[in-house]
């Protein structure tokens, strides 16, 4: 039996602004006076999933914002700082997924599909990455296949034998049902292997494309035929990749292909014009493999592919094929999500999508829900989206109780749901982790600024990510991986709420009000900033990495610290790289809220040589030391300590400058 879910409508019904007494009193100096004029106290609605399963997307009501100060660790949400536009969240309807869903009675299958895709009472999944042909996740009866399989020795350059008949019984009906349930659904398609007659191995299980322009053209035509055949079946494919995991050369039980970057480029150079001629708007994504190349793949690299090692997307984009490429797709099985930020910095105009990541059964199956929820929360729901991915995509949508059916490949992979034994259906951790975003982050939402103190490697602090929906709602997703509850605050403009996250929990906060006010100060992009400090870094062996640059890296999980007690003359100096008409500069201690300056003075300069007398001086009181400026151009800001505290360090995790 499936559990009932108390869930708001996707478009905001049930997301509340609680009416209460009018807020009074002076607001903090962040341009939010408009908020105080409201006759309602804003509130956030909260939904929580815990690793022990006590809460599973549980509606825990609302929590009010106030203008009262707080001493707890505070996340600052800034809607004036915008990043990528979100595309969607989902998984893949593999052969395995389709086959187990079709073991259910039709009425129950329809209920399961609604629980996955419906925005009104379900998870609202709106993105599917669909295999083009066979993968490892098929039954032994199905085995490897493509849409143009021929007896050994035969060829079909005109694709006369092409057919998607294999998909007509189960996969295509499920895709049409998913699209009916969620009209916002988008689909990416990815092949595991070209037909064997196109490969030098004459096998789906290994080898490369035959190095021939005729073969490259035939393979591009094969992909075009797939897109047109699906369109004829009522399923439009929004994006396509050329090869799943092109550097995975060790597949001996299921389809796979070694495709060096220059072969992928050759296919794209043919496919791009074909799509244009066919009036298809399907986007082409490159790569479709791990954040960093797995060690086993590196060790097995052929001599003529060494240039692709940890550089495949860049090699691909250094070819004429780049004109046809909309973005790069990444998987999660090796490396860290930060690789996507590094790529974005190189190619800021290209899209980034995380397109495959499977949950896995733990050594003790009783730990699977907990382990999966925590790892996915850190690395996918928050880690990937904070690192520029516009999607979060799991692998199998549904599997049976034995994590199958499959032929080779992953024997411990878990689905978003498990079907079986019998007609039982279990929502797995993936269902709830995805749902903490997919139920609330609308198509077209934009990720906005939010300070986050946690790391994908887990440093014990709260992680978060924030979005602004097209209808104006703000969504904040926060993760506490500690066993014990953690209390933190969320601030937008002058308003803040305080909440205690349960241990090992993932929470979503949604509010309707524009708390920043009508004319908020706008945060300055810190790209290109630099910093110096005295002392330059701690000598204490614990923290020698706490250098000045960490205060201006737009990452609140890193910091500058003195590594010793506070003393007059210690300073942090920030160079904006160019003159900025700053109205405000904030020095944020981050998670170390007690490391505020016991006394300070702030000076500014346009050239780094001639400094103003102190534009601000005082005693710090908590996480934020806020300095108001007159908006005249400044390039340098220096904060210098003026008091002694032998017992407490001074730390700065984040420096933010605002104009307006």
N, C-alpha and C positions, 0 to 999 in steps of 0.2 A: 504494500500500500504506500502511496505517496503522502508526504505530510502536506498539510495546508500551509499557505504562505500569505501572511498579511503584507500586502505590497501596494504602493501607490501606483496610479496610472503614470505611464511614461512621460506624458506631457505636463505633469506637474500637479494634477489633482491630488490633494493630500499633503503637498509640501506647504507648510504653514508659515504664516507670519502671525505670531501670537500677539493679540491686543493686550496692552497693559497700560500702566500710567506713563505719561510722557516723560522721556528722558530729560534731565536738566543738568545744568552745570557746564563748565567750560570743557571743550573737547581738546584732545591733544592736537598739536600744531601740524596736522596733516591735511588741511584743506577739506575737512569733512563737516563743516558747520551745518550743512544741509541736513545731516542725519539727525541733529538735535531738534529740528523743527517738526519731526514726525510725531504723530500722536500715538504711535504704536511702538512697542519694544520688539525689535526683530528677534527671531528665534531660528534655530537650526533643527531639522528633523534628523534623527540618528538611527541607523541600522547597523547591526553588529553580527559578525560570525566569529566564534571562538574555536580554537583548535581542539578542545575537548568535546565539541559538539553540543554544548549546553545551549548556545545560541547559534542559529543558522539563518542568516539574513533576518534576524529578529528585529521587529520594529520596537525600538526602545523609547519612542516618544520624542519630545522636544526639549531643548535646553536654550535658555534665554541668553542673548548678548547683553552686556552692560557696558558702561563707560568707566567702571571702577577699575583701579589698578590691580595687578596681580603679581605675585612673586614667583609663579611657576614658569617652567620652560614654555616659551610662546612661539608658535608658528605664525609668521606674518604672511597673509594672503594679499597679493597685489594684482588686481585685474588690469592695471595699466601695463603690465609686463606680459607679453604674449609670445607663445611658441608655436608648436605644430597644431594643425587642424586634425581632429580625430576622425578616423575612418570607421572603425568598428571592432567588435570583439566576437570570438567564436572558435571554431574547430574545423574538422574535416569529416564529411560523410564518406568514409572509406568503404570498400567492399565489406570489410568486417562490420562496420557500423550499420550499413544497410541490412546485412544478413541477420544480425541479432535483433534489429528493430522489427524485421519482418517475421520473427518468431512470435511476436505478440499478436493477439487479436486486433483486428482493424480499429475498433473503438479505443482500445487502450493505447495502441500506437499513436493514434491521433492526439490523445491526451498527453503522451510523452512529448510529441513534437510541439504541442502548444506550450508545455512547461519549459521547453528550451527556447523557442523562438518568439512567442507572443510578447509584445510589449505591455500587454494588459493582463497581468497575472502570471506571466512566465519570466524567464531570464532575459528576454529581449535580445537574444544573440542576433547579430546583424552582419556577420562576416563568415564566409566559408572558404577554405582553401581546398579545392577539389583536385584529386589526382586525375591525370590524363592517362588512363590505362591502369595496369596492375601495380601494386606495391607489395610490401611484406605483409600488410594487413588484409589478407584474403584467406579463404578456406583452401585446404589442400585440393578439394575438388575443383575449385576455380583455377588455381595456379596462375603463373605469370601470363600476361596477355597485353597486347596493344590493340589498336583499332584497324590494323592492316597487317595481320600475321599471315605469312605465306610459307609453303614448304621450302626447305633448304634449297638454295640455288636459284630461286625465283625472285624477281623484282617487280615493282609496281610504281614507277616514277610518276605516272599520271594519277595515282591514288584511286584507281578504278575499283578496287576491292575495299575501300575505306568504309567502315560502318561503326556506329555507336550502338548497335543493337544490344550489346552486352548490358548497357546501362538502362535500357528501357523498362526492364522489369521492376527494378527497385530504386536505383540511384536517381534517375531523372524524376520519378514521381515524388521522391522525398525532397528533392531540390525545389520542385514546383510548390509543394506543400509549405516548405520553409519560406519561400518567397510570398506565398499567399498570406501566411501568418504575420510576416514582417516585411512590408513593402520596401523598407529601407535596406533590405539584404543586399550585400555586395559579394561577388564571387571572384576569387583568384584561382586559376588553374595551373597545375604544375605536373610535368611528366617525369616518371622515374626512368623510362627508357624509350628511345625511338624503336620502331620495328627492327627486328633482328637483321633483316636484309639490308638495312642502312649501316650496319656496324661491322667493324673489322673482325669481331669475334663471332659473327653470325649467331649471336645469343643475346637474350634480354638481360642476362645476369652479369655481364661484364663487358669490357671492351670500350672502344671509342667509336664515334662516327667515322666512317671511311672519309679520308681526307680528299674530298672531291667536290668542286663547285656544284656538280650535278646532285650529289647527295645533300649538300647544304640546302639547295633549293627545294629538293624533295621533302626534307624534314620541315622546312618552313611551310611548305604547302600542306603537310600533314597537320601541323598546328592550326593553320587557317581552316582546314576542313573540319577539324574538331570544333572550332568556334562557331562556324556556320551551321554545323549539324546540331549543336546545342541550341543555337538561336532558333532553328527550325522546330525544335522540340519545346520552345517556350522558355528557355533558360538563357539569359544573357550573361556573358562572362565579362567582368569589368577589367580584369588584369590577368596577365599570363607571365610565367617564367619559362625559361628555355630548358632547364634541367634542374631537378631536385638534387641537392647536395652533389655538385659536380666534382668535388674533390674526395668523395667517398668511393674508393676504388676496391673495396674489400667485400663487395656483395657477391656471395656464391650461392644464395638460396632464394633470392628475390631480385626483381629488376633493379638495375643500377647502371650508370654510365660514367666513365671518366671523361669529362668534357673540359679541356683547357680553355682559358679565357679567349684565345683567338678563334677557337671553333665556335664558342657561343657568340662571339662577335660576328662571325661569318653568317650564322643562321639569322641573327637579328637584322643584319644588313639586307637580307632577302625578305624577312617577315615584315619589317616596318613598312616598306612600300606596298606589300600585299594587303596589309590592314587598311592602309589609306585608300587603295583602289577599291576595296570591298566595302568602303564606308563603315568600317567597324571602329568604334572608339575605345577598343580594348587597349589598355596601357601595358607596356612591356617593363617588367622589373628584372634586374640582373641578379646574378649570384645565387641566392636562395640556399645559403649554407651558414655555418656557425659564426658567432661573434669573432672568434679567432680559430685558426685551423687546428684541428685536433692533432695531438702528437703522433698518433698512428697514421694519420693522413700525411703528415709532414714526412715521416720516415719512409713512406711508400711513394714519394713523389718521383715520377720519371724525370730523367735528366733535362728533357725539353720543357718542363713545367716549373722549374725552380723559381722562375720569376713571379709565379702566381702565389707562392707561399706567403700567407698573411697579406697579400696585396692583390688578390683576385679582382675585387671590384674596381680598384684603381687601374689595373691593367686593362680591364674591359672598357672602362670609360676613356682610355687613351687610344681609342680606335674610332673610325667613322661611325660605328654602331651607336655611339653615345647620343647622336641626334634623335634616336628613336627610344631612348631609355628614360622612363619617368622616375624610377627610383631603384632602390636596392633592398632585397629581402634577406632577413637574417633568421637563423635558428639559435637555440639556446644551449646546445649540448657541449659546447666548449667555449671558454672565455667568459667575458663579463659584459653586461649591457653597456658599459662605458665606451665600448668599441663603436657603438652607434653615434655617440656624441663626437668622438674623434672623426668619424666619417662625415658627420654633418658639418664640422668645422672646415673640412676640405671641400665639400660640395653642398653648400647651404641651400641651393635651389632644388635639390633632388629630394624626393619622398623617401621615407624609411619605414619599413614594416617588419615587425617580428611575426613570422609566418608559420613557425612550428615549434612546439615545445610540449613534450609529453610528461604527464605525471608518471610516477613509478612506484610500484609496490615496495614498501619498506621490508627490511630483513624480518622484522616482526610485523605481520599484516595489521596488527592492532594499532600500529603507529602510523599507518599510511595516511589517514585523514589529516592528522596533526602535521606530519612532516611535509606533506604536499601543500597544505594551506600556507605554512610559513615560508617555504622556499618560493612558491609561486607569488605570494604577496610581495616578497622582497625583490625578486628578479623580474617578474612579469608585470603584475598589476601596477606596481609602483616603479620598480627599477627600469623597465623598458619604456614606460611612458615618460618618465623623467629624463630619459636619454633619447628623446626625439622620435620614438616609434609611434606611428599613428594607429597601430593595431596591437591587440594581444590575441594570439591565435594558438590554441592547444592543438594536439594531434587528433586522436580519434574522438568523435562525438559520443559513440557508444561501443562498449565491448561486453563480452560475456564474463561470467564469474571466474574464468580461467585466463582473463586478459587476452582473449582471442576472439575469433580465429586468426591465426597468422601462420606464415611459412617463413621460418628463420626470423631474422631481425630481433625485435624486442619482445622478450617473453614476460617482462614485468611491467610493460606500459599499461597505464590505466586510462579509462575513458572519462569523459565528462559525466556520463552516467554508466552504471552497470546493469545489464539485463540478465536476469537469472540469479539463482536457479528458478526454473519455471517461468512464470509471468511476473515475478517480482522485479521491481525497478528501483535502484538505489541512486540517489543523487550524491556524487562524490565531491571531494573538496574542490575540484576544478569548477564544478557547477556554482558553488558559493563564492569562490574567489573571483571568477568571471562576473558573477551577478552583482558583486559589490561595485563594479563599474558599469556593466552593460545595462543594468536596470535604471541607471540614473544619468549617465553621460550620454547625451543625445547625439545623433549624427550631426556633424558639423560643429560640435563643441571645440573650443580652443583651450589648450593647456595654458594656464596662467601662472604667474609667479607665486611661489610659496617656499619659505625656508624649510629645509628638511635636515634633521640632525643625524638620521640613521644612514647606514650604508648597506649595499647588497651583501657584503660579507658579514653583516650583523655586528655592530659595535655596542649594542645595548640601548641605543637611543631610538626615539620614535621617528619613523619614516613617513613621508606623506607626499601627495601630489594633488594638484587642484586644477579644476576646469571651469570655464564659463560656458554655459549652454546658449544656443541661439535665442532662447526665450528669456535670457537674463539670469537664470538660476546659477548659483555657484555650487559646485560639488567638490568636497574635499575628502579624499580617501586616506586614512591613517592606519599605521600598523604598529602594534606593540608586541615584540617577540619575547619580552621578558616573561618569566613565570608569574611575576607579581603584577598587580595593577600599576599603571603609571598615570599620574595626573599631569595634564598639559593644558595650554590655552591656545586659542585660535583668535587672531586679530586681523580685522580688515578695517582700514581707516582708524577711527577712534573707538570702534566697538570691539569687544572681545568676549568670548565665552570660555568657560573652564569646564573640563570634562575629565573623568577618570576612565581610561581605557582598561578593560579587563586584561588579565594576563593572556598572552598568546592570542591576540585578537586582531581582526581586520574590521575597520569601521568606516562607514560613509556618512558624511554630514552634508545636508542640503539646505540652502537658504535662498529665499527669493529676493530679499532686499539688496539694493545696491548700496552697500555700507560705506563705500569710499566717497559717496557724495557726488554732487553734480560737477565739481571742479577739483578733482583730486590732483595732488602732486604726482608727477610721472617719474618712475624710477629710470635712472640712466643705465644704459647697457655697459657693464664693466669690462667688456672685451677691450684688451689693450692696456688696461690699468697695470701699474706696478707699485711696489711698496718696498720701503726699507725700514729698519727698526733698530733700536738700541734697548736691550741686547739684541743681536741679529737672530738668535735662536737660543733655546735652553741648552745649558751644558749638562743638565740632568739626563742620564742615559735613557730615561723613559720617553723623552719627548723632543729629541734633537730635530725631529722633522717638523716641529711647529714654527715654521719660518714665516717671515713677513708676507711672502707671496700668497700664503694660504688665507690671508685676510681679505684678498681681493680676487679670489678664484670663483666666485659665485657658487660656492659649495660650503654650506654651513656645517658640514660634518668634519671639515678641516679647520685649523685655526692657527693664528700666531699666539704664542704665549711667552712670557718672560722666563718661565722655568725657575723662578726665584721670587722671593718676596718683593712687594712693590717698593719703589724708591724714587725720590724726585730725580728728574732727568731722563727716566726711561720714556721712550716715545715710539710712535708708529707714524710714518709719513707715507701718504698716498699720492701718487702721480696719476691723474686722470688721462694723461696722454695728450690732452688738448684742453683749451679753456672751456669750462662748463659754467653756465649761469645757475649755479646750485642755490636752491632755497633751503635745503636741509641736507645734513649728513648724519647718518646713524651708524654708531659703532655698536655692534651686536656681539655679546659674549658667547652666543650660541647655547649649547647644553650646559656649559659651565657658568651657570647664572650667578654664582658667588664671586666670580673673577672680575667684577666691575672695578673701575678706578676709584680709589678712596679720595682722590683729589686730582683735578686735571685742569689743563688750559689748552685751548685750541687756537691755532693760528692758520692763516691762509697766505698763499703766494701765487703770483702769476708766472714767476720765472724760477722758483726754487732757490733764489738767493736773497731777495728782499721780502721780508715777512711782515705781516700786519702785527700790531699789538693784539693781545688776546681778543678774539671775537666772542669767546665764550669761556667761562671758567666755573668750576663748581665741584660738587661731590657726587659721584655716581651712586645710584640706589638700586640697581638691578640689571636685568639683561640688556637694556637699551640705554646708551648715552646719546641723546639727541641734541644736535647743534643746529640752530636756526641761522641762516645767512640771509643777506639782503638781495641776492640774485645777481650781484655783480660777477663778471667772469673771474673764475679762479681755476688754476690748474693743479695746485698742490694744497693739501690739507694735512696738518700735523697736530696730533694730540699728544701732549706731554704730561706725564704724571707729576704731581706737586706735593704728594703726601707719602708717608711711610707706613707700610703694613708688612712687617717681616714674615707674617704667617700665611699671607695669601698672594697667589700669583695674579698677574693681569693677563687676560686673554681676550682676543678679538677674533671671532669666527667669520664675521661678515661685515664688510663696510658697504653701505648703500648711500648713493647720492640721488637727490630728487630735484627736479626742475618743475616749473609751473607758473 
